[in-house]
Amino acid sequence: MFKRIMVVFLLYLGGVNLAFADEMGDLKQQLQELRQDYDSQIQGLQQKIEELSKKQEASQVEMEQKLEKKIEESSISLDYVGRYQGPFGKGGLLIKNPSGFGNVSLGGYADIEFENFENSNSTFDQARFILNIGAQPHERLLFYSEYEIEHGGPHASDVGEAKVEQAWASYLINDMINLKGGIVLVPFGKFNLLHDSDIQDLTERPIVSRRLGAATWMEAGFGGFGEFNIGESLGLKMLPDSYLNYEGYIVNGLDEDISDTGMRNAKGAIEADENNNKAFVGRLGLGLNRNLEFGVSAYQGKFGRAGAATRNGQDDLLGIGGDVNFKRGPFELVGDFAYWDFENGAVVDHDNDSVAGDEITAPKYMRGFYIEPRYHFWPKLLSNTFLGRGFEDPKFTLVNRYDWVDIGDDGDAGNGANEEKRYTLGLNYRPIESWVFKLEYQWNTSKNEVLERGDKDGVMASMAIGF
């Protein structure tokens, strides 16, 4: 009996344990399902948190970009683009207006010269310091100016001066017709338009440009300029890139400071017309392509001063000029020619004192030219030296120039025409296009009165920088 009771009791306990085990299994399964559900929810929450975080970061980046753009659009920016790379004028620093126009360019050039000629003192000369300021208030409206300080300024030496050399505004219509007014460079010959020291390969300017063109020659006036492609317009298949350009102005007349040493001091006054007779000056250029251009210039007007002791500024003068610019590979050739004809019997008072009795007859003519071949080269063996290291495209230029000027007698104490010839041989080095070191030697000969150097030979050297 006892055995039966024990068997029954054990069977009961076994059933309880089995039932309990089943319940425990169910609980474990429920816990596992809850954990899986919890993990899934946690992953979902983490994913949502990551998505929100990414959206927030993207929104923050977008807001920062918009803010930066807004600041950039409302701020003036500065960019150094290089002396000749700006959209207008010659000025390497471009100050950009946020509106898109009203941009301003700032630049200039400077040079220091050394000379040592026979029977003269050797000397250094801070010849020029120029500031160029340009503005573009609209894509069709331009302003450009040039302020020049020569030889340290008027208080530094007897020959020093400070003056506005250019200050003009342009109204652009199209490529062929545009208007310009203000203080302009006189387009008589090519050199006067491209006289900057950092552009030129020799230190001294041509005699013809100084004595027959008064370089740098500027006048106050108004006129126009433009260019059009004649090859395309006329269907010239052999000369598809040929073009015509022009520049012409009505300007104030010249005064009577003219003699057989030239007309350098006969520039018209900027503030008033000296003789109340306007002059016309213009240049027409014909380019067969961008490497070959011929130019023709003309000046027609009167000279002298109204109310002077001479003929009241009614004497006629006519000037004609020609120029050539040629490039082929490393070779370049430039030159200017000028001829002036003065009215027969014209009388000048070249000291401008308006005193009757000290007048002289004007020279009947002035004529002259210069021709300047150039050869640009660079020896590769110098590329790793201090002359080439770090520079993208350094250059040497071998250059020579022949000058000749002949001016008729003006009736002064001198007798006969004045003639001067010059041959110059030079070598220059450009580490970059707008920085140049120049060295040259001149051989000069003259007849009668001295125009520039007379019969003195000598050496010149200079350093010029454009910025």
C-alpha positions as CSV (number, residue, x, y, z in Angstrom):
1,M,0.0,0.0,0.0
2,F,2.8,2.3,1.0
3,K,4.5,1.6,-2.3
4,R,1.3,2.4,-4.2
5,I,1.0,5.7,-2.4
6,M,4.6,6.6,-3.1
7,V,4.2,5.8,-6.8
8,V,1.1,7.9,-7.0
9,F,2.9,10.8,-5.2
10,L,5.8,10.6,-7.5
11,L,3.6,10.5,-10.6
12,Y,1.8,13.6,-9.3
13,L,5.1,15.5,-8.7
14,G,6.2,14.5,-12.2
15,G,3.0,16.0,-13.7
16,V,3.5,19.2,-11.7
17,N,7.1,19.5,-12.9
18,L,6.0,18.8,-16.5
19,A,3.3,21.5,-16.3
20,F,5.8,23.9,-14.7
21,A,8.3,23.2,-17.3
22,D,5.7,23.9,-20.0
23,E,4.9,27.2,-18.4
24,M,8.5,28.1,-18.1
25,G,9.0,27.3,-21.8
26,D,6.1,29.5,-22.6
27,L,7.5,32.4,-20.5
28,K,10.9,32.0,-22.2
29,Q,9.3,32.2,-25.6
30,Q,7.3,35.3,-24.6
31,L,10.4,36.9,-23.2
32,Q,12.3,36.1,-26.4
33,E,9.5,37.6,-28.6
34,L,9.4,40.7,-26.4
35,R,13.2,41.1,-26.7
36,Q,13.0,40.7,-30.5
37,D,10.2,43.3,-30.6
38,Y,12.2,45.6,-28.3
39,D,15.4,45.2,-30.4
40,S,13.4,45.9,-33.5
41,Q,11.9,49.0,-32.0
42,I,15.3,50.2,-30.7
43,Q,16.7,49.7,-34.2
44,G,13.8,51.6,-35.7
45,L,14.4,54.4,-33.2
46,Q,18.1,54.5,-33.9
47,Q,17.4,54.6,-37.6
48,K,15.0,57.5,-37.2
49,I,17.5,59.3,-34.9
50,E,20.2,58.8,-37.6
51,E,17.9,60.1,-40.4
52,L,16.9,63.1,-38.3
53,S,20.6,63.8,-37.5
54,K,21.5,63.6,-41.3
55,K,18.6,65.9,-42.2
56,Q,19.7,68.3,-39.5
57,E,23.3,68.2,-40.7
58,A,22.2,68.7,-44.3
59,S,19.9,71.5,-43.3
60,Q,22.7,73.1,-41.3
61,V,25.1,72.8,-44.3
62,E,22.5,74.2,-46.6
63,M,21.9,77.1,-44.2
64,E,25.6,77.8,-44.0
65,Q,26.0,77.7,-47.8
66,K,23.0,80.1,-48.2
67,L,24.5,82.4,-45.5
68,E,27.9,82.3,-47.1
69,K,26.4,83.0,-50.5
70,K,24.4,85.9,-49.1
71,I,27.4,87.3,-47.4
72,E,29.4,86.9,-50.7
73,E,26.6,88.5,-52.7
74,S,26.5,91.5,-50.4
75,S,30.2,91.9,-50.0
76,I,32.9,93.5,-52.2
77,S,35.6,91.0,-53.2
78,L,39.2,91.6,-54.3
79,D,41.0,89.5,-56.9
80,Y,44.4,90.0,-58.4
81,V,44.0,89.0,-62.1
82,G,47.2,90.3,-63.5
83,R,48.0,93.7,-65.2
84,Y,46.7,92.8,-68.6
85,Q,44.0,90.2,-67.7
86,G,41.3,92.4,-66.4
87,P,38.0,93.0,-68.3
88,F,38.8,96.7,-68.8
89,G,41.8,99.0,-68.6
90,K,45.2,98.0,-67.3
91,G,45.1,97.2,-63.6
92,G,45.9,93.9,-62.0
93,L,43.7,94.4,-58.9
94,L,40.0,93.9,-59.6
95,I,37.6,95.1,-57.0
96,K,34.2,93.4,-57.7
97,N,30.9,95.0,-56.8
98,P,28.3,92.5,-55.5
99,S,25.7,93.9,-58.0
100,G,27.8,92.6,-60.9
101,F,28.8,96.1,-62.2
102,G,30.5,99.0,-60.7
103,N,33.7,97.0,-60.7
104,V,36.9,98.9,-60.2
105,S,40.4,98.1,-61.4
106,L,43.6,99.4,-59.8
107,G,47.1,99.1,-61.2
108,G,50.0,101.0,-62.7
109,Y,53.7,100.9,-63.4
110,A,56.9,102.4,-62.3
111,D,60.5,102.5,-63.5
112,I,63.9,103.5,-62.3
113,E,66.6,104.4,-64.8
114,F,70.4,104.8,-64.9
115,E,72.4,106.5,-67.6
116,N,76.1,107.2,-68.2
117,F,76.8,109.3,-71.4
118,E,80.0,110.9,-72.6
119,N,80.8,114.3,-71.1
120,S,77.8,114.0,-68.8
121,N,77.3,113.0,-65.2
122,S,76.1,109.5,-64.6
123,T,72.8,109.5,-62.7
124,F,69.9,107.5,-61.4
125,D,66.4,108.7,-62.1
126,Q,63.1,107.5,-60.7
127,A,61.6,108.4,-64.0
128,R,57.9,107.5,-63.6
129,F,55.4,106.3,-61.1
130,I,51.9,105.8,-62.6
131,L,48.6,104.9,-61.1
132,N,45.8,103.5,-63.2
133,I,42.2,103.5,-61.9
134,G,39.3,102.1,-64.0
135,A,35.7,101.6,-63.4
136,Q,32.8,99.7,-65.0
137,P,29.5,101.0,-63.6
138,H,27.7,99.1,-66.4
139,E,28.7,96.6,-69.0
140,R,28.4,99.4,-71.6
141,L,29.9,102.2,-69.5
142,L,33.6,102.5,-68.8
143,F,36.0,104.9,-67.1
144,Y,39.8,104.8,-67.2
145,S,42.4,107.2,-65.7
146,E,46.1,107.5,-65.4
147,Y,47.9,109.7,-62.9
148,E,51.6,110.2,-63.6
149,I,54.4,111.4,-61.3
150,E,57.6,112.1,-63.1
151,H,61.1,112.4,-61.6
152,G,59.7,112.3,-58.1
153,G,57.2,115.1,-58.6
154,P,57.3,118.9,-58.9
155,H,58.8,119.4,-55.5
156,A,61.6,116.8,-56.0
157,S,63.4,118.3,-59.0
158,D,63.2,121.1,-61.5
159,V,61.9,118.8,-64.2
160,G,59.5,116.8,-61.9
161,E,55.8,117.0,-62.5
162,A,52.5,115.4,-61.5
163,K,49.6,115.3,-63.9
164,V,46.6,113.5,-65.1
165,E,47.7,111.8,-68.3
166,Q,44.4,110.0,-69.0
167,A,40.8,110.4,-67.7
168,W,38.1,109.4,-70.1
169,A,34.7,107.8,-70.2
170,S,33.4,105.5,-72.9
171,Y,29.9,104.8,-74.0
172,L,29.8,101.4,-75.7
173,I,27.3,100.9,-78.5
174,N,28.7,97.9,-80.5
175,D,32.1,96.6,-81.7
176,M,32.1,99.1,-84.6
177,I,30.8,102.3,-83.0
178,N,31.7,103.6,-79.5
179,L,32.1,107.0,-78.0
180,K,34.8,108.4,-75.8
181,G,35.5,111.7,-74.2
182,G,37.9,113.3,-71.6
183,I,41.6,113.5,-71.5
184,V,42.7,111.0,-74.1
185,L,46.0,109.7,-75.6
186,V,46.4,111.3,-79.0
187,P,46.2,108.5,-81.6
188,F,49.0,109.8,-83.8
189,G,51.3,106.8,-84.3
190,K,51.2,103.6,-82.4
191,F,53.9,104.3,-79.8
192,N,51.9,107.0,-78.1
193,L,49.1,104.5,-77.4
194,L,51.5,101.8,-76.1
195,H,54.2,103.8,-74.3
196,D,54.2,102.2,-70.8
197,S,57.6,101.4,-69.6
198,D,56.8,97.8,-68.7
199,I,55.6,97.2,-72.2
200,Q,58.6,98.6,-74.0
201,D,61.8,96.7,-74.6
202,L,64.1,99.7,-74.5
203,T,64.5,102.3,-71.8
204,E,64.6,105.5,-73.9
205,R,61.6,106.5,-76.0
206,P,62.1,107.0,-79.8
207,I,63.2,110.5,-80.9
208,V,60.4,110.8,-83.4
209,S,57.8,110.0,-80.7
210,R,59.3,112.6,-78.3
211,R,60.1,115.4,-80.8
212,L,57.4,115.0,-83.4
213,G,54.7,113.4,-81.3
214,A,55.4,114.8,-77.8
215,A,55.1,111.4,-76.2
216,T,53.3,111.1,-73.9
217,W,50.8,113.3,-75.9
218,M,47.4,113.7,-74.4
219,E,44.6,116.2,-75.2
220,A,41.1,117.0,-74.0
221,G,38.5,116.1,-76.5
222,F,35.7,113.9,-77.7
223,G,35.4,111.2,-80.4
224,G,34.9,107.6,-81.1
225,F,36.5,104.2,-81.7
226,G,35.7,100.8,-83.0
227,E,36.7,97.7,-84.9
228,F,35.1,95.3,-87.4
229,N,36.1,92.1,-89.1
230,I,36.5,92.8,-92.8
231,G,37.5,89.3,-93.7
232,E,34.3,87.9,-92.3
233,S,32.1,90.8,-93.7
234,L,33.6,90.6,-97.2
235,G,34.0,86.8,-97.3
236,L,37.7,87.0,-97.7
237,K,38.6,83.3,-97.4
238,M,42.4,84.0,-97.7
239,L,42.2,86.6,-94.9
240,P,39.4,85.5,-92.6
241,D,40.9,87.3,-89.6
242,S,41.6,90.6,-91.3
243,Y,40.1,93.7,-89.5
244,L,39.9,97.5,-89.5
245,N,40.1,99.5,-86.3
246,Y,39.9,103.2,-85.8
247,E,40.2,105.9,-83.2
248,G,39.5,109.6,-83.8
249,Y,38.9,112.8,-81.7
250,I,38.2,116.5,-81.9
251,V,40.6,118.1,-79.5
252,N,41.9,121.5,-78.4
253,G,44.3,123.2,-80.7
254,L,48.1,123.5,-80.1
255,D,49.9,126.5,-78.8
256,E,52.9,128.0,-80.6
257,D,55.8,126.6,-78.6
258,I,57.2,125.1,-81.8
259,S,60.7,125.3,-83.0
260,D,63.3,123.5,-85.0
261,T,64.0,121.3,-82.0
262,G,60.4,119.9,-82.2
263,M,56.9,120.4,-81.0
264,R,57.2,118.6,-77.7
265,N,56.1,121.6,-75.7
266,A,53.2,122.6,-78.1
267,K,50.6,120.4,-76.4
268,G,47.2,122.0,-76.1
269,A,45.9,123.1,-72.7
270,I,43.6,120.7,-70.9
271,E,41.3,123.4,-69.5
272,A,41.0,125.6,-72.5
273,D,41.6,125.8,-76.2
274,E,44.7,128.0,-76.8
275,N,43.6,129.3,-80.2
276,N,39.8,128.6,-80.3
277,N,40.4,126.3,-83.3
278,K,39.7,122.7,-82.7
279,A,41.9,120.0,-84.3
280,F,41.1,116.6,-85.7
281,V,43.3,113.6,-85.0
282,G,42.7,110.0,-85.8
283,R,44.3,106.6,-86.6
284,L,43.1,103.8,-88.9
285,G,44.6,100.3,-88.4
286,L,44.4,97.5,-90.9
287,G,45.2,94.1,-89.6
288,L,45.8,91.2,-92.0
289,N,45.7,89.0,-88.9
290,R,46.4,89.5,-85.2
291,N,50.1,89.3,-85.9
292,L,50.4,92.0,-88.6
293,E,48.9,95.5,-88.5
294,F,49.6,98.6,-90.5
295,G,48.4,102.0,-89.2
296,V,47.8,105.4,-90.8
297,S,47.5,108.5,-88.6
298,A,46.5,112.1,-89.4
299,Y,46.3,115.4,-87.6
300,Q,44.8,118.6,-89.0
301,G,44.4,121.9,-87.2
302,K,45.9,125.3,-86.4
303,F,48.5,126.3,-83.9
304,G,49.3,129.4,-81.9
305,R,47.4,131.4,-79.3
306,A,44.4,133.6,-79.8
307,G,45.4,137.2,-79.0
308,A,49.2,136.4,-79.3
309,A,51.6,138.8,-81.0
310,T,51.8,136.5,-84.0
311,R,48.9,135.7,-86.4
312,N,46.4,135.0,-83.7
313,G,46.5,131.2,-83.9
314,Q,45.4,131.0,-87.5
315,D,48.4,129.1,-89.0
316,D,47.6,125.7,-90.4
317,L,49.5,122.5,-89.7
318,L,49.1,119.0,-91.1
319,G,50.6,115.8,-89.7
320,I,50.6,112.3,-91.2
321,G,52.0,109.2,-89.7
322,G,52.4,105.5,-90.3
323,D,53.2,102.5,-88.1
324,V,53.7,98.8,-88.4
325,N,53.4,96.0,-85.8
326,F,54.5,92.5,-86.9
327,K,54.9,89.2,-84.9
328,R,56.0,85.8,-86.1
329,G,57.1,83.3,-83.5
330,P,59.9,84.8,-81.4
331,F,60.5,87.7,-83.9
332,E,58.8,91.0,-83.6
333,L,59.0,94.3,-85.6
334,V,57.6,97.7,-84.7
335,G,58.0,101.1,-86.0
336,D,56.5,104.6,-86.4
337,F,56.9,107.3,-89.1
338,A,55.7,111.0,-88.9
339,Y,55.7,114.0,-91.1
340,W,54.5,117.5,-90.2
341,D,53.9,120.3,-92.7
342,F,53.5,123.9,-91.4
343,E,51.9,126.7,-93.3
344,N,54.4,128.7,-95.4
345,G,55.4,131.9,-93.6
346,A,53.9,130.8,-90.3
347,V,55.2,132.8,-87.3
348,V,55.7,131.5,-83.8
349,D,56.4,133.0,-80.4
350,H,57.8,129.9,-78.8
351,D,58.5,131.5,-75.5
352,N,54.8,132.5,-75.3
353,D,55.5,136.0,-73.9
354,S,53.2,137.7,-76.4
355,V,55.8,140.4,-77.0
356,A,55.9,141.6,-80.6
357,G,59.3,141.5,-82.3
358,D,60.7,138.3,-80.9
359,E,58.8,136.0,-83.1
360,I,60.4,133.6,-85.6
361,T,59.2,131.7,-88.6
362,A,58.1,128.2,-87.9
363,P,60.0,125.3,-89.4
364,K,58.5,124.3,-92.7
365,Y,58.6,120.6,-92.0
366,M,59.4,117.9,-89.4
367,R,60.0,114.3,-90.4
368,G,61.3,111.2,-88.8
369,F,60.9,107.5,-88.0
370,Y,62.1,104.6,-85.9
371,I,62.3,100.9,-86.7
372,E,62.8,98.3,-83.9
373,P,63.3,94.6,-84.5
374,R,63.1,92.3,-81.4
375,Y,63.9,88.7,-80.9
376,H,62.6,86.8,-77.8
377,F,64.3,83.7,-76.6
378,W,65.1,81.6,-73.5
379,P,68.0,79.1,-73.1
380,K,66.7,76.0,-71.4
381,L,70.0,75.5,-69.5
382,L,69.0,78.6,-67.4
383,S,65.6,77.2,-66.3
384,N,67.0,75.7,-63.1
385,T,69.1,78.7,-62.3
386,F,68.0,81.7,-60.2
387,L,67.0,83.4,-63.5
388,G,64.4,80.7,-64.3
389,R,63.6,78.9,-61.1
390,G,60.0,79.4,-60.0
391,F,59.0,81.5,-63.1
392,E,56.5,80.1,-65.6
393,D,57.7,81.7,-68.8
394,P,60.8,83.9,-68.4
395,K,62.3,85.6,-71.5
396,F,65.3,87.3,-72.8
397,T,64.8,89.9,-75.6
398,L,67.5,91.0,-78.0
399,V,66.4,94.4,-79.4
400,N,67.8,97.1,-81.6
401,R,66.4,100.4,-82.8
402,Y,67.3,102.9,-85.5
403,D,66.0,106.5,-85.0
404,W,66.2,109.3,-87.5
405,V,64.7,112.8,-87.2
406,D,65.1,115.8,-89.5
407,I,63.5,119.2,-88.7
408,G,63.6,122.2,-91.0
409,D,65.2,125.5,-89.9
410,D,62.9,127.8,-88.0
411,G,64.6,131.1,-88.7
412,D,66.4,131.4,-85.4
413,A,70.1,132.1,-84.9
414,G,70.9,128.6,-85.9
415,N,71.5,127.9,-89.6
416,G,70.0,125.0,-91.5
417,A,67.9,121.9,-90.6
418,N,68.6,119.9,-87.5
419,E,69.1,116.2,-87.8
420,E,69.7,113.5,-85.2
421,K,70.4,109.8,-85.7
422,R,70.6,107.1,-83.1
423,Y,71.3,103.4,-83.1
424,T,70.5,101.4,-79.9
425,L,71.4,97.8,-79.1
426,G,69.9,96.3,-76.0
427,L,69.2,93.1,-74.1
428,N,66.4,92.7,-71.5
429,Y,65.2,90.0,-69.1
430,R,61.6,89.4,-68.1
431,P,61.0,86.9,-65.3
432,I,57.3,87.6,-65.9
433,E,55.7,89.6,-68.6
434,S,55.1,92.8,-66.5
435,W,58.6,93.0,-64.9
436,V,61.6,93.8,-66.9
437,F,65.3,94.5,-66.5
438,K,66.8,96.5,-69.4
439,L,70.4,97.2,-70.5
440,E,71.3,99.1,-73.7
441,Y,74.0,101.1,-75.5
442,Q,73.3,104.1,-77.7
443,W,75.4,105.6,-80.6
444,N,74.2,109.1,-81.4
445,T,75.1,111.6,-84.1
446,S,73.6,115.0,-84.8
447,K,73.8,117.9,-87.2
448,N,73.4,121.6,-86.1
449,E,71.2,122.0,-82.9
450,V,70.9,119.1,-80.5
451,L,67.5,117.4,-80.3
452,E,68.1,114.7,-77.7
453,R,71.6,113.4,-77.1
454,G,73.6,115.2,-79.8
455,D,76.8,113.3,-80.4
456,K,77.1,111.7,-77.0
457,D,77.2,107.9,-76.8
458,G,76.4,106.1,-73.7
459,V,74.8,103.3,-71.7
460,M,71.4,103.1,-70.1
461,A,69.8,100.5,-67.8
462,S,66.5,100.4,-66.1
463,M,64.0,98.3,-64.2
464,A,60.3,98.6,-64.8
465,I,57.4,96.9,-63.1
466,G,53.7,96.8,-64.0
467,F,51.1,95.8,-61.5
